[in-house]
Amino acid sequence: MNEIELLIQKYEEYTRLPWDPTLAGPQKVWFAIYDPSNERRLRLRIQDFESATLRAKHTWHLVDITNTFAEWMANHEYREEYFKQPDDMDLALVDYEKYLAELVQNELTLDGVDENTVVAISGIRSLFGLTRASTLLEAVAHQIRGRLLVFFPGHRDGSNYRLLDARDGWNYLAVPITANDGK
């Protein structure tokens, strides 16, 4: 089996375990960690994660954040100026972080999304260079009712996560799900 097939299998094992409803938000986050080179393979298999969730008698809700920056920027009042002077973008990125957090919080609190729901986030790699994944997760953790599955292209060393194998990782309380135990 390849990495993505093994990851789906491990994910289904985690999903079938009893869910403790008393966990804090950050403890309800699952990272499905895979090599960044497998991004397209994973995206083609997201339906298999949904099927595994449904087999485990949970509900599924997918949130793809891949295009959020482009959508946000397309509607930004000063977009033309930012294209001319991209170095001035730092302040605007704080607004993007708020926009993104609000978008995900809204998805986490939709009707039908409850303590039995896996809300899956794909497209986290699109945040690289714009904002930190940790910023988003910290902003939305308190809204998680069931479980938040983050498709995470990168690696983990202990509790230190590295998106796209960047040097600056961060510590997080998430449950890591990997194709190979211990990696």
Solvent accessible surface area in square Angstrom, and as a share of the most:
residue,aa,sasa,rsa
1,M,152,0.68
2,N,73,0.37
3,E,49,0.22
4,I,2,0.01
5,E,58,0.26
6,L,45,0.22
7,L,0,0.00
8,I,15,0.08
9,Q,82,0.37
10,K,40,0.17
11,Y,0,0.00
12,E,26,0.12
13,E,93,0.42
14,Y,71,0.27
15,T,0,0.00
16,R,133,0.49
17,L,101,0.50
18,P,129,0.81
19,W,41,0.15
20,D,64,0.33
21,P,104,0.65
22,T,117,0.68
23,L,58,0.29
24,A,56,0.44
25,G,13,0.12
26,P,41,0.26
27,Q,72,0.32
28,K,19,0.08
29,V,0,0.00
30,W,13,0.04
31,F,0,0.00
32,A,0,0.00
33,I,8,0.04
34,Y,3,0.01
35,D,48,0.25
36,P,24,0.15
37,S,91,0.59
38,N,18,0.09
39,E,18,0.08
40,R,200,0.73
41,R,133,0.49
42,L,1,0.00
43,R,77,0.28
44,L,152,0.76
45,R,73,0.27
46,I,16,0.08
47,Q,140,0.62
48,D,47,0.25
49,F,0,0.00
50,E,55,0.24
51,S,46,0.30
52,A,0,0.00
53,T,0,0.00
54,L,94,0.47
55,R,120,0.44
56,A,12,0.09
57,K,163,0.69
58,H,26,0.11
59,T,63,0.37
60,W,37,0.13
61,H,47,0.21
62,L,70,0.35
63,V,8,0.05
64,D,73,0.38
65,I,0,0.00
66,T,49,0.29
67,N,91,0.47
68,T,4,0.02
69,F,49,0.20
70,A,64,0.50
71,E,86,0.39
72,W,26,0.09
73,M,10,0.04
74,A,60,0.46
75,N,128,0.65
76,H,29,0.13
77,E,139,0.63
78,Y,110,0.42
79,R,88,0.32
80,E,96,0.43
81,E,95,0.43
82,Y,35,0.13
83,F,130,0.54
84,K,151,0.64
85,Q,106,0.47
86,P,89,0.56
87,D,130,0.67
88,D,86,0.44
89,M,22,0.10
90,D,102,0.53
91,L,151,0.75
92,A,2,0.02
93,L,25,0.13
94,V,71,0.41
95,D,71,0.37
96,Y,2,0.01
97,E,49,0.22
98,K,131,0.55
99,Y,75,0.29
100,L,1,0.01
101,A,11,0.08
102,E,108,0.48
103,L,46,0.23
104,V,0,0.00
105,Q,44,0.19
106,N,82,0.42
107,E,45,0.20
108,L,1,0.01
109,T,53,0.31
110,L,75,0.37
111,D,148,0.77
112,G,64,0.62
113,V,9,0.05
114,D,56,0.29
115,E,114,0.51
116,N,54,0.28
117,T,3,0.02
118,V,0,0.00
119,V,3,0.01
120,A,0,0.00
121,I,0,0.00
122,S,2,0.02
123,G,3,0.03
124,I,1,0.01
125,R,81,0.30
126,S,34,0.22
127,L,0,0.00
128,F,106,0.44
129,G,72,0.69
130,L,44,0.22
131,T,17,0.10
132,R,120,0.44
133,A,2,0.02
134,S,10,0.06
135,T,48,0.28
136,L,6,0.03
137,L,1,0.00
138,E,117,0.52
139,A,35,0.27
140,V,0,0.00
141,A,6,0.04
142,H,129,0.57
143,Q,54,0.24
144,I,11,0.06
145,R,94,0.34
146,G,3,0.03
147,R,10,0.04
148,L,0,0.00
149,L,0,0.00
150,V,1,0.00
151,F,2,0.01
152,F,1,0.00
153,P,1,0.01
154,G,0,0.00
155,H,79,0.35
156,R,57,0.21
157,D,104,0.54
158,G,49,0.48
159,S,60,0.39
160,N,34,0.17
161,Y,2,0.01
162,R,73,0.27
163,L,13,0.07
164,L,42,0.21
165,D,73,0.38
166,A,20,0.16
167,R,229,0.83
168,D,81,0.42
169,G,21,0.21
170,W,33,0.12
171,N,112,0.58
172,Y,20,0.08
173,L,119,0.59
174,A,7,0.06
175,V,45,0.26
176,P,36,0.23
177,I,1,0.00
178,T,16,0.09
179,A,6,0.05
180,N,73,0.37
181,D,115,0.59
182,G,72,0.70
183,K,141,0.60
